[in-house]
Amino acid sequence: MYVEIACRVLLGTVLLAAAVGKVSGRDAYREFTRSVRDLGYRPAGPLAAAVVAAEFTAVVLLAMVPPAGFLLSAAVLLAFTVAVATNLRRAGATCRCFGRTAAPLGRHHVWRNAFLVGCAVAGALAPAGPVRPGEAVLAVAGGLLTGALVVMMDDLRFLFGASRRT
């Protein structure tokens, strides 16, 4: 049960940060839409809107109907993984995953998304059982911390000097 709680919080944190970052302002949304177009996906406007809607929907489902939330999260993140993997060689391709920065696409984005898909699967398959408050708080804290680290991954890579794709 605690794995399920941690995975719900982790995925909810990441997807909420992604959706909010993309719609945090007119410029942020415009840049995200441009990055979708630059990756070769058309029509970029409706696709960008669908991505944001799917991210917000997954967050709500993770909170209200966890099995559906895990399913939608896995589907969205798998689509992101495929999109990133197919565009790794595209010159100038950037990740506007969280709206605020334009990090060059790299294999680390594929690995990040694969990790998140794995969290969605683990959360969906986690056994149910009674929940004790102390352990639930630890699961929530672990999910929040891991989610924050995932959201800040490009910033952390820059901070610690990762200047090339890995």
C-alpha positions in Angstrom: 0.0 0.0 0.0 2.8 2.4 0.8 4.4 1.8 -2.7 1.0 2.8 -4.2 0.9 6.0 -2.0 4.4 7.0 -2.9 3.9 6.4 -6.6 0.6 8.4 -6.6 2.4 11.3 -4.9 5.5 11.1 -7.1 3.5 10.9 -10.4 1.1 13.6 -9.2 3.9 15.9 -8.3 5.7 15.5 -11.6 2.6 15.7 -13.8 1.2 18.7 -11.9 4.5 20.5 -12.1 4.6 19.8 -15.8 1.1 21.0 -16.5 1.3 24.1 -14.4 4.7 25.0 -15.8 3.3 24.8 -19.3 0.4 27.0 -18.6 2.1 29.4 -16.1 1.9 32.2 -18.6 1.2 33.0 -22.2 4.9 32.9 -23.0 5.4 29.5 -21.3 2.5 28.0 -23.2 3.6 29.5 -26.5 7.1 28.1 -26.0 5.8 24.7 -25.2 3.6 24.8 -28.3 6.5 25.8 -30.4 8.6 23.0 -29.0 5.9 20.5 -30.0 5.9 21.9 -33.5 9.7 21.9 -33.6 9.7 18.2 -32.8 7.6 17.7 -36.0 4.2 17.1 -34.4 1.3 18.8 -36.2 -1.1 20.3 -35.5 1.0 21.6 -32.6 -1.7 23.8 -31.0 -4.3 21.1 -30.4 -1.7 18.5 -29.5 -0.1 20.9 -26.9 -3.6 21.5 -25.4 -4.2 17.7 -25.3 -0.9 17.1 -23.5 -1.7 19.7 -20.8 -5.2 18.4 -20.4 -4.0 14.8 -20.1 -1.4 15.8 -17.5 -4.1 17.7 -15.4 -6.5 14.8 -15.8 -3.9 12.2 -14.7 -3.3 14.3 -11.5 -7.0 14.3 -10.7 -7.4 10.6 -11.4 -4.4 9.7 -9.3 -6.1 11.5 -6.4 -9.6 10.3 -7.0 -9.5 7.0 -9.0 -5.9 5.7 -8.6 -6.1 2.7 -11.1 -7.3 5.0 -13.8 -4.7 7.6 -12.8 -1.9 5.1 -13.1 -3.2 3.9 -16.5 -3.4 7.4 -17.9 0.0 8.4 -16.3 1.6 5.3 -17.9 0.1 6.0 -21.3 1.0 9.7 -21.3 4.6 9.1 -20.1 5.0 6.2 -22.6 4.0 8.6 -25.4 6.5 11.2 -24.1 9.2 8.5 -24.0 8.6 7.6 -27.6 8.5 11.3 -28.7 11.8 12.0 -27.0 13.5 8.9 -28.2 12.4 9.5 -31.8 13.7 13.1 -31.7 17.1 12.6 -29.9 19.0 13.2 -33.1 17.0 16.3 -34.2 19.3 19.3 -34.0 18.1 21.9 -31.6 15.3 19.7 -30.1 14.5 20.9 -26.6 12.6 19.6 -23.6 10.0 22.0 -22.4 8.7 19.2 -20.1 8.1 21.6 -17.2 7.6 24.7 -19.2 10.2 26.9 -17.6 13.5 25.8 -19.2 14.5 24.6 -22.6 17.0 21.8 -22.0 18.4 20.0 -25.0 16.8 16.6 -25.4 19.0 13.8 -24.2 18.9 10.1 -23.3 18.4 11.1 -19.7 14.9 12.3 -20.6 14.1 8.9 -22.0 15.4 7.2 -18.8 13.5 9.7 -16.6 10.3 8.9 -18.5 10.9 5.2 -18.4 11.5 5.4 -14.6 8.1 7.3 -14.3 6.3 4.6 -16.4 7.8 2.0 -14.1 6.5 4.0 -11.1 3.0 4.0 -12.7 3.2 0.2 -13.2 4.5 -0.4 -9.7 1.8 1.8 -8.2 -0.9 0.0 -10.2 0.4 -3.4 -9.1 1.1 -2.6 -5.5 -0.8 -4.7 -3.0 -3.6 -3.1 -1.0 -3.7 -3.3 2.7 -4.2 -1.4 5.9 -2.4 2.0 6.2 -0.7 3.3 9.3 -0.4 7.1 9.5 3.3 7.1 10.3 4.3 5.0 7.4 1.9 6.8 5.1 3.6 10.1 6.0 6.9 8.6 5.0 5.5 7.3 1.7 4.1 10.8 0.9 7.4 12.5 1.9 9.4 10.0 -0.3 7.1 10.6 -3.2 7.3 14.4 -2.9 11.1 14.4 -2.6 11.5 12.0 -5.5 9.0 14.0 -7.6 10.8 17.3 -6.8 14.2 15.7 -7.8 12.6 14.5 -11.1 11.2 17.9 -11.8 14.5 19.5 -11.1 16.6 16.9 -13.0 17.8 19.2 -15.8 18.7 22.0 -13.3 20.6 19.5 -11.2 22.4 18.2 -14.3 23.4 21.7 -15.1 24.5 22.5 -11.6 26.7 19.4 -11.4 28.3 20.1 -14.8 26.6 17.6 -17.1 27.0 19.5 -20.4 26.6 16.7 -22.9 23.8 14.3 -23.6 23.9 11.1 -21.6 
